[in-house]
Amino acid sequence: MPGTQQDGPWICGVIPILPTPFNCKGEVEEGDFLQVIEASLADGVHGLAMFGLASEAYKLTDQEKRRLTELLIEQVAGRIPVIISVFHHSLEVAVPEARRAAEAGADAIMVMPPYLMSPGEAAVRGHIGAIASAVDLPVIVQYAPLQTGTSLSPQTLAEIHDEHPNVTHVKVDLVPSGPTISSLKSCSQNRLGSMVGYMGLHLPDDVRRGVSAVMPTVSVGRIFVRLFHLLQEDPDQGRKLHERLLPLLNFMMQSVEMLIAVEKQLLVKRGILSSAYCRRPAWTLDSFHLAELEEHVTALAEWFPAYSPLEGRSA
């Protein structure tokens, strides 16, 4: 029966949000998309997610999203779990979208609650609940009040989990994230898991509070795999590595559109993408941005190796 499957232990670790590669004409570049998947696998990530804000999901057609979903699931071929985000605001569209992703082979669904035109809490809860009832998969609620303006209290999220047990996690896109993570654990008697986005700006504190996963971008996947491990096994060393990484993360997270632009520049630099094109409207990196980015990459040079396709194919 849809809406009954519990989460497995796999919703943990480093689960990057994939970018959507475009050529210089703004067309989806499928070859680059397959390469970015293989590069992520080679970096040792624990899962992959598609159609988050960093995927430019709001700039894609429904047909493009369906095609990219098929390509992602086929290319990963079960090597690691795949999370597909349902971004559409209309319940009548979002439910079939979630079902299609499940039928295509997604391992979990992430739901962006509707926010345009200021829907009330009952409508937001109904939206999440209807999607959770439509699929026999774990469902993650993306809680991004700074971007969407939609606020849901930890108690409300815990109640949604009680009504729909396959709503297993909340992705907390918020700074600071720690208090929300602790409140979710308390309100749900530790039954509702949490993961963080926002490039893990406060990841050491988040891990101490019991967060199970982080969703950065692909370019920093390799360093985040090491960072997440250290924060669990050797927190002092983990904090030191996070301190080294933090200037780059702060630089990237000045806005969502800037994050996307910087991410693509980093992937071009590693030889993973052939173009840094972002669909318009987009953030333009000026010469000062590019110079600062070069400084950050130089300071972390060992974590940004050139990508070899042979390395990806052997993953």
C-alpha positions in Angstrom: 0.0 0.0 0.0 1.5 3.4 -0.9 2.7 5.5 1.9 3.8 2.6 4.2 7.5 1.9 3.4 9.9 2.9 6.1 13.3 4.5 5.4 16.4 2.3 5.2 19.7 3.3 6.8 20.9 4.6 3.5 19.6 8.1 3.9 22.8 9.2 5.4 26.2 10.6 4.5 26.9 12.9 1.6 24.2 13.2 -1.1 25.0 16.0 -3.5 22.5 17.9 -5.6 23.3 17.4 -9.2 23.5 20.4 -11.6 21.8 20.6 -15.0 24.5 21.0 -17.6 23.7 23.2 -20.6 25.7 23.9 -23.8 26.4 27.5 -24.9 22.9 27.7 -26.5 21.2 26.8 -23.2 20.3 23.3 -24.3 20.6 20.4 -21.9 23.9 18.6 -22.5 23.2 14.9 -21.8 26.8 13.8 -22.2 28.0 16.2 -19.5 25.2 15.1 -17.2 26.3 11.5 -17.4 29.9 12.6 -16.8 28.9 14.6 -13.7 27.1 11.5 -12.3 30.3 9.3 -12.9 32.5 12.0 -11.3 30.3 12.0 -8.2 30.5 8.2 -8.0 34.2 8.4 -8.3 34.3 10.9 -5.4 32.7 8.3 -3.2 29.4 10.0 -2.4 26.6 8.1 -0.7 23.7 9.1 -2.9 22.6 11.6 -5.5 19.7 14.0 -5.7 18.2 15.8 -8.6 15.9 18.8 -9.1 16.9 20.8 -6.1 17.4 24.6 -6.3 21.0 24.0 -7.3 19.8 21.9 -10.3 18.0 25.0 -11.8 14.9 22.8 -11.6 12.7 25.9 -11.9 14.2 26.6 -15.3 13.5 23.1 -16.8 10.6 21.9 -18.8 8.6 18.9 -17.6 9.9 16.9 -20.6 13.5 17.8 -19.7 13.0 16.7 -16.1 11.5 13.4 -17.1 14.4 12.7 -19.5 17.0 13.7 -16.9 15.3 11.4 -14.3 15.6 8.5 -16.7 19.2 9.2 -17.5 20.2 9.5 -13.9 18.5 6.3 -12.8 19.8 4.3 -15.8 23.4 5.6 -15.3 23.6 5.1 -11.6 22.1 1.5 -12.1 21.6 0.9 -8.4 25.2 1.7 -7.4 24.0 4.3 -4.9 20.5 5.6 -4.1 18.8 8.3 -6.1 16.5 11.0 -4.7 14.2 12.8 -7.1 12.8 16.2 -5.9 9.1 17.0 -6.8 9.2 20.8 -7.3 5.8 21.5 -8.8 3.3 23.7 -6.8 0.1 22.1 -8.1 -1.0 19.1 -6.2 -2.7 17.7 -9.4 0.7 17.8 -11.2 3.0 17.0 -8.3 1.3 13.7 -7.4 1.7 12.2 -10.9 5.2 13.6 -11.0 6.1 11.7 -7.8 4.5 8.5 -9.1 6.5 8.7 -12.4 9.7 9.2 -10.4 8.9 6.1 -8.3 8.0 4.0 -11.4 11.2 5.1 -13.0 13.2 3.7 -10.1 13.8 6.5 -7.7 14.8 5.4 -4.2 13.2 8.4 -2.4 11.2 11.5 -3.2 12.0 15.0 -1.9 9.1 17.4 -1.7 9.4 21.2 -2.0 6.3 22.5 -0.2 4.2 24.9 -2.3 4.8 28.6 -1.5 3.7 30.8 -4.4 0.5 32.8 -3.5 1.1 32.1 0.2 -0.9 28.8 0.7 -2.1 28.2 4.2 -0.7 25.5 6.5 -3.6 23.1 5.8 -2.9 23.3 2.0 0.8 22.7 2.5 0.2 19.7 4.8 -2.3 18.3 2.3 0.2 18.7 -0.5 2.9 16.8 1.3 0.5 14.2 2.6 -1.0 13.5 -0.8 2.5 12.9 -2.3 3.5 10.7 0.6 0.3 8.6 0.2 0.9 8.2 -3.6 4.3 6.5 -3.3 5.7 3.5 -1.5 9.0 5.3 -0.9 10.7 7.4 1.8 9.7 11.1 1.5 11.9 14.0 2.5 10.4 17.4 3.1 12.6 20.3 1.9 12.2 23.0 4.5 13.6 26.2 3.0 11.8 29.1 4.6 14.5 31.7 3.6 14.0 30.9 -0.1 10.3 30.2 -0.1 8.7 32.1 2.8 6.8 29.0 3.9 7.3 28.2 7.5 6.4 24.9 9.2 7.0 24.4 12.8 8.9 21.3 14.0 5.7 20.2 15.7 3.8 20.4 12.4 6.5 18.4 10.6 6.4 15.8 13.4 2.6 15.6 13.0 2.9 15.1 9.2 5.3 12.2 10.0 2.8 10.7 12.5 0.1 10.9 9.8 2.4 9.6 7.0 5.2 7.4 8.5 7.0 7.3 5.1 7.8 11.0 5.6 11.0 10.1 7.1 13.3 13.1 6.9 13.3 16.9 6.7 16.0 18.6 4.7 16.8 21.8 6.8 17.8 24.6 4.4 18.2 27.2 7.1 20.9 29.1 9.0 21.4 28.4 11.8 20.1 24.9 11.2 21.0 23.4 14.6 18.0 24.5 16.7 15.6 23.2 14.0 17.4 19.8 13.9 17.2 19.5 17.7 13.5 20.5 17.8 12.6 18.0 15.1 14.2 15.2 17.2 12.4 16.3 20.3 9.0 16.8 18.7 9.0 13.5 17.0 10.6 11.5 19.8 13.6 10.9 17.5 11.5 9.3 14.8 11.9 12.0 12.2 15.4 12.2 10.7 17.0 15.4 9.4 19.5 16.3 6.8 21.0 19.7 5.9 21.6 21.7 2.8 23.0 25.3 2.7 26.4 23.8 1.8 26.8 22.5 5.3 27.8 25.9 6.6 27.2 24.7 10.2 27.9 21.0 9.6 30.0 20.3 12.8 27.2 21.5 15.0 24.6 19.7 12.8 26.4 16.4 13.2 26.6 16.8 17.0 22.9 17.3 17.0 22.3 14.1 15.1 21.8 15.1 11.5 22.1 12.0 9.2 23.1 13.6 5.9 24.3 16.6 4.1 23.4 17.8 0.6 26.1 20.0 -0.9 26.9 20.5 -4.6 28.9 18.0 -6.7 32.1 20.0 -6.9 32.8 19.6 -3.2 31.6 16.0 -2.9 35.0 14.5 -2.4 36.0 16.8 0.5 32.5 16.5 2.1 32.8 12.7 2.1 36.1 13.0 4.1 34.6 15.8 6.3 31.4 13.9 7.2 33.5 10.8 8.2 35.9 12.9 10.3 33.0 14.7 12.1 31.7 11.3 13.2 35.0 9.6 14.0 37.4 12.4 14.9 35.4 15.6 15.5 38.5 17.8 16.2 40.0 17.0 12.9 36.6 17.3 11.2 36.2 20.8 12.6 39.7 21.8 11.3 38.9 20.5 7.8 35.5 22.4 7.9 37.4 25.6 8.9 39.6 25.2 5.9 36.6 24.7 3.6 34.4 27.4 5.2 35.7 30.4 3.2 34.8 28.7 -0.1 31.4 27.7 1.2 30.6 31.2 2.4 31.7 32.6 -1.0 29.4 30.2 -2.8 26.4 30.7 -0.6 26.0 34.4 -1.2 22.8 33.6 -3.2 21.3 30.5 -4.8 22.1 31.8 -8.3 25.6 32.6 -7.4 26.0 29.1 -5.9 24.9 27.6 -9.3 27.3 29.8 -11.3 30.3 29.1 -9.0 29.5 25.4 -9.0 29.5 25.2 -12.8 32.8 27.1 -12.9 34.3 24.6 -10.5 33.1 21.6 -12.6 34.5 23.2 -15.7 37.8 23.7 -14.0 37.9 20.0 -13.0 37.1 19.0 -16.6 33.7 17.5 -15.6 31.5 20.0 -17.5 32.3 21.5 -20.9 30.3 24.7 -20.3 29.4 26.8 -17.3 26.3 28.1 -18.9 23.3 28.8 -16.6 19.8 29.5 -18.0 18.7 33.1 -17.7 18.1 35.0 -15.6 21.4 33.9 -14.1 24.2 35.3 -11.9 27.2 36.7 -13.7 30.5 36.2 -12.1 32.7 39.2 -12.6 36.5 39.3 -12.7 36.7 39.9 -8.9 34.5 36.8 -8.3 36.6 34.7 -10.6 39.9 35.9 -8.9 38.5 35.1 -5.5 37.3 31.7 -6.6 40.8 30.9 -7.9 42.2 31.8 -4.5 39.8 29.4 -2.7 40.6 26.6 -5.1 44.3 27.1 -4.7 44.0 26.9 -1.0 42.1 23.6 -1.4 44.0 22.3 -4.4 44.2 18.7 -3.2 40.4 18.4 -3.1 39.9 19.6 -6.7 41.8 17.2 -8.9 41.3 17.0 -12.6 38.7 14.5 -13.5 39.6 11.4 -15.6 36.7 9.7 -17.4 38.5 6.4 -16.9 38.3 7.0 -13.1 34.5 7.5 -13.4 33.9 4.4 -15.6 35.7 2.2 -13.0 33.5 3.3 -10.2 
